[in-house]
Amino acid sequence: MTTDARRAQLRDNLNRTREALAAACADAGRDPASVRLIAVTKTFPAADAAALAELGQRDLGENRDQEAAPKAADLAARGLDPVWHFVGQLQRNKARSVAGYAHWVHSVDRARLVDALEGAAASSGRDRNLNALIQVSLDGDTSRGGVPVAEVEPLAERIAAARHLDLKGVMAVAPLGWEPARAFALLRECSEAVRRVDPAATEVSAGMSGDFREAVACGATMVRLGRNVLGERESMA
Ligand SMILES: *Cc1c(COP(=O)(O)O)cnc(C)c1O
């Protein structure tokens, strides 16, 4: 596919996705401006991420530092300055790299990672704090990332005490085999627990291409959409 054809395809996908998101907001009686669309560009080339940024898509998401770091550098070299959201499982030894380009980390799920991100954010010379969301493992199977529901509040306290991190809210992926509505209702309870620690931490990152309507109905403030915007990925990543 030529560059122009791909750009036109991305523009159409983006417009269709924004319309679908606006319709989901209307169905839920919500203002479309209350839900932020994050286009998850993982596995797609930097040229696609750049095209989306040029089309006015401000928020971009990635799930692996090895892929995200060069992509962020590529866009910066093109003079593009999107808001990068890191949404994948994160190892402590990648905290420094991620703090170098990400504005948001959606996958904060353990105290040792909080400490690593705090250290990285403190020494990175950033002019703003790093925004942190607590990833919740709604079914308690933490192998896919996330903190068990019962440990959300103490983790929130730890982030709130970190000077270079801003506690912003919660994130989750609906567990396999769960009704999305049940998952996102439980996430809303977790959001309440976090707001007991910091009433300003109101963000709820929930909803992917297959379940964003349910997430919007349950109060999501951020949806993370990959396939809807970029197309099917060639392999699971
Ligand atoms: C890949 C990914 C998404 C986007 O998934 P789609 O099904 O392509 O919309 C959202 N969140 C996370 C954490 C992801 O890894």
PDBQT file of the ligand as one rigid body, heavy atoms in Angstrom, charges set to zero:
ROOT
HETATM    1  C1  LIG A 301      -3.158  -3.951  22.594  1.00  0.00    +0.000 C 
HETATM    2  C2  LIG A 301      -3.762  -3.305  23.764  1.00  0.00    +0.000 A 
HETATM    3  C3  LIG A 301      -4.918  -2.526  23.621  1.00  0.00    +0.000 A 
HETATM    4  C4  LIG A 301      -5.637  -2.333  22.300  1.00  0.00    +0.000 C 
HETATM    5  O1  LIG A 301      -6.286  -3.520  21.950  1.00  0.00    +0.000 OA
HETATM    6  P1  LIG A 301      -7.249  -3.607  20.666  1.00  0.00    +0.000 P 
HETATM    7  O2  LIG A 301      -7.997  -4.860  20.898  1.00  0.00    +0.000 OA
HETATM    8  O3  LIG A 301      -6.354  -3.665  19.480  1.00  0.00    +0.000 OA
HETATM    9  O4  LIG A 301      -8.105  -2.409  20.670  1.00  0.00    +0.000 OA
HETATM   10  C5  LIG A 301      -5.429  -1.934  24.761  1.00  0.00    +0.000 A 
HETATM   11  N1  LIG A 301      -4.850  -2.084  25.964  1.00  0.00    +0.000 NA
HETATM   12  C6  LIG A 301      -3.729  -2.820  26.132  1.00  0.00    +0.000 A 
HETATM   13  C7  LIG A 301      -3.155  -2.942  27.489  1.00  0.00    +0.000 C 
HETATM   14  C8  LIG A 301      -3.150  -3.453  25.040  1.00  0.00    +0.000 A 
HETATM   15  O5  LIG A 301      -2.047  -4.187  25.224  1.00  0.00    +0.000 OA
ENDROOT
TORSDOF 0
